[in-house]
Amino acid sequence: MRSAFCEKLTSRPFAVNHVVPLLNEEAFALTLQAKPALVSFALGDASVLVKRAHEAGIRVMHQVHTVQQARQAAEWGVDVMIAQGSEAGGMTGTVAALALIPQVVEAVKPIPVVGAGGIADGRGVAAALVLGAQGANVGTRFLASREAAANEAWKQMVLATESEQAVKVAFWRDLFPSSGRGAHEVSPRAIRTPFIDGWQGRHADAQREAEQLRAEIMRALQQRRPHEVVPFSGQSAGLIHETLPAGEIVRRIVTEAEEALERATRYLK
Ligand SMILES: Cc1cc2nc3c(=O)[nH]c(=O)nc-3n(C[C@H](O)[C@H](O)[C@H](O)COP(=O)(O)O)c2cc1C
């Protein structure tokens, strides 16, 4: 796989992500063969997968939403921890990044921590570093990048959204209950749609109609129109006003972070 496919895409180090409760064994075996610089896991008990990755000589990063999950992942021997706050897009817990990041840093020292959730510009990266993280994991900002696979309508929704419109989809767990593999307690954050507004707070109804709702969501995903049902997005959408090339986003973030850190230290004097 590495020579036939990955090396065509890049000669630089790359990472591969696997969502533990949805793990595809064949894809994971191919990942190990491809020997990426790093494998990242999310949303469940990755203890066995961490061991397999280490045996293949690959470093591991794991996403956590609570201090308890961080302590557990430290016991598995993960090399880098992502502390993802509840502001994040996609599947999230309930603790905000400002509280979570420093607690995870303390709990897993000396394992390096990457902060995530609500970070869309250099000010956010500076904040994560000040909280003790060694880096930042940015998701929603890259949804509105030129290279992102999301369709144009979804990208436009991110640009037009205020933070309070990116809500936790509470009835998701009625449709997709925990699926084993030590699944983390999470639900998605997405931009409000008539579909979301129509089912929020109606847990008993959602459970009764679960089969039909799951089919509706899967149909939208297959037809590449997820923005009509659950357009995953974090609260940082409120900070994002234009679609940019991914490289430009990274360059701006680095410059802004340097400025933000310098500005912050001036206030201490
Ligand atoms: C549309 C979308 C899809 C995501 N899918 C995954 C995924 O498959 N695996 C994963 O580990 N994290 C996933 N995430 C979470 C991101 O990796 C990242 O931790 C998160 O977006 C950071 O918060 P932010 O959105 O506030 O920047 C996703 C996020 C978004 C917005």
The ligand as a Tripos MOL2 file, in Angstrom:
@<TRIPOS>MOLECULE
LIG
   31    33     1     0     0
SMALL
NO_CHARGES

@<TRIPOS>ATOM
      1 C1        -16.6780   17.2130   10.0740 C.3       1 LIG1
      2 C2        -15.7820   16.6620   11.1360 C.ar      1 LIG1
      3 C3        -15.4130   15.3240   11.0740 C.ar      1 LIG1
      4 C4        -14.5370   14.7930   12.0340 C.ar      1 LIG1
      5 N1        -14.1720   13.4750   11.9410 N.ar      1 LIG1
      6 C5        -13.2670   12.9740   12.8100 C.ar      1 LIG1
      7 C6        -12.7980   11.6360   12.6520 C.ar      1 LIG1
      8 O1        -13.2010   10.9040   11.7520 O.2       1 LIG1
      9 N2        -11.8640   11.1810   13.5370 N.ar      1 LIG1
     10 C7        -11.3840   11.9710   14.5630 C.ar      1 LIG1
     11 O2        -10.5230   11.5120   15.3240 O.2       1 LIG1
     12 N3        -11.8140   13.2450   14.7400 N.ar      1 LIG1
     13 C8        -12.7390   13.7630   13.8790 C.ar      1 LIG1
     14 N4        -13.1730   15.0470   14.0350 N.ar      1 LIG1
     15 C9        -12.6560   15.8650   15.1660 C.3       1 LIG1
     16 C10       -11.4030   16.6420   14.7310 C.3       1 LIG1
     17 O3        -10.3300   15.7600   14.5060 O.3       1 LIG1
     18 C11       -10.9760   17.6770   15.7740 C.3       1 LIG1
     19 O4        -10.5750   17.0420   16.9820 O.3       1 LIG1
     20 C12       -12.0490   18.6920   16.0900 C.3       1 LIG1
     21 O5        -12.7020   19.1170   14.9050 O.3       1 LIG1
     22 C13       -11.4210   19.8750   16.7970 C.3       1 LIG1
     23 O6        -12.3710   20.8250   17.1400 O.3       1 LIG1
     24 P1        -12.8110   22.0590   16.1800 P.3       1 LIG1
     25 O7        -13.8060   21.4840   15.2380 O.co2     1 LIG1
     26 O8        -13.4120   23.0330   17.1400 O.co2     1 LIG1
     27 O9        -11.5760   22.5700   15.4920 O.co2     1 LIG1
     28 C14       -14.0490   15.6110   13.0830 C.ar      1 LIG1
     29 C15       -14.4260   16.9590   13.1320 C.ar      1 LIG1
     30 C16       -15.2780   17.4900   12.1820 C.ar      1 LIG1
     31 C17       -15.6560   18.9440   12.2650 C.3       1 LIG1
@<TRIPOS>BOND
     1     1     2 1
     2     2     3 ar
     3     2    30 ar
     4     3     4 ar
     5     4     5 ar
     6     4    28 ar
     7     5     6 ar
     8     6     7 ar
     9     6    13 1
    10     7     8 2
    11     7     9 ar
    12     9    10 ar
    13    10    11 2
    14    10    12 ar
    15    12    13 ar
    16    13    14 ar
    17    14    15 1
    18    14    28 ar
    19    15    16 1
    20    16    17 1
    21    16    18 1
    22    18    19 1
    23    18    20 1
    24    20    21 1
    25    20    22 1
    26    22    23 1
    27    23    24 1
    28    24    25 2
    29    24    26 1
    30    24    27 1
    31    28    29 ar
    32    29    30 ar
    33    30    31 1
@<TRIPOS>SUBSTRUCTURE
     1 LIG1         1 GROUP 0 **** ****
